[in-house]
Amino acid sequence: MSTWKHICPLTEIPPLGARVVRHPAGDIAVFRTAADAVFALEDRCPHKGGPLSQGIVYGDTVACPLHGWQIGLGCGQAQAPDVGCARRYPVRLEGGEVYLDTDA
């Protein structure tokens, strides 16, 4: 069973930026692309645990601020040659508002 939680209006997440949502299982980074698509990943790089929310977003990718690993926003997978995955969370945009399924 999913539990959709209202996060914020889309306008409160900067384009090519992120917002951190606190969660008992660990922080979740909600990203906004230049095309206003939204994605949510565990706010922890699979390499050394760097905060992905502080990385640089370009296209549908975020670069970890610690070592530059590139993580796909839609899948959480590190791009080759790197290997690893950040947990992905369902997120949706409805009427200009961002919702996150924190229990998925």
C-alpha positions in Angstrom: 0.0 0.0 0.0 1.4 3.4 -1.0 1.3 6.5 1.1 1.6 9.6 -1.0 2.9 12.6 1.0 2.6 16.2 -0.2 6.2 17.6 -0.4 5.8 21.2 -1.8 4.9 23.2 -4.9 7.2 22.4 -7.8 8.3 26.1 -7.7 9.9 25.5 -4.3 12.5 23.2 -5.9 15.0 25.1 -8.0 15.3 24.1 -11.6 18.3 21.7 -11.8 18.2 21.4 -8.0 16.9 19.3 -5.2 15.0 19.4 -1.9 15.8 17.1 1.0 12.9 15.2 2.7 13.7 13.8 6.1 12.6 10.1 6.5 13.3 7.6 9.3 15.0 5.3 6.8 17.3 8.1 5.6 17.0 11.4 3.8 15.4 11.4 0.3 16.5 13.9 -2.4 13.7 15.2 -4.6 15.2 16.5 -7.9 13.8 18.9 -10.5 15.2 18.9 -14.0 15.3 21.8 -16.5 12.2 20.3 -18.1 10.3 20.3 -14.7 10.4 16.5 -14.4 10.7 15.3 -10.8 12.6 12.3 -9.4 13.4 11.0 -5.9 16.4 9.1 -4.8 18.0 8.1 -1.5 20.2 11.1 -0.7 23.3 9.0 -0.6 25.7 8.1 -3.4 26.3 4.4 -3.7 30.1 5.1 -3.9 31.0 6.8 -0.7 27.7 8.1 0.6 28.0 11.6 -0.7 24.8 13.8 -0.5 23.3 13.6 -4.0 21.0 16.5 -3.2 24.1 18.7 -3.3 25.2 17.4 -6.7 24.9 19.0 -10.1 21.8 18.0 -12.1 22.0 17.9 -15.8 19.5 16.2 -18.1 18.2 13.2 -16.1 21.4 12.7 -14.2 23.0 14.0 -11.0 26.7 14.1 -10.4 27.8 13.3 -6.8 29.5 16.3 -5.2 32.3 14.1 -3.7 33.8 12.2 -6.6 31.6 13.0 -9.6 29.8 9.7 -10.0 26.9 10.1 -12.4 23.6 8.7 -11.1 20.6 8.3 -13.3 17.6 10.1 -11.7 15.0 7.7 -13.2 16.7 4.5 -12.2 19.2 5.3 -9.5 22.0 3.4 -11.3 25.5 4.7 -11.5 26.6 5.2 -15.1 29.4 3.0 -16.4 32.2 2.4 -15.7 30.9 2.9 -12.2 28.7 0.4 -10.5 26.1 0.8 -7.8 22.6 2.0 -7.2 20.8 4.6 -5.1 17.3 3.6 -3.9 14.6 5.2 -6.0 11.3 6.5 -4.6 8.0 7.0 -6.6 7.3 10.7 -7.0 4.6 12.5 -9.0 3.7 16.0 -10.1 0.0 16.8 -9.9 -1.4 20.3 -10.4 2.0 21.9 -9.8 2.4 20.1 -6.5 5.1 17.4 -5.7 4.0 14.1 -4.0 6.3 11.4 -2.8 5.6 7.8 -1.9 7.8 7.3 1.2 6.6 3.8 1.9 7.4 2.3 -1.5 
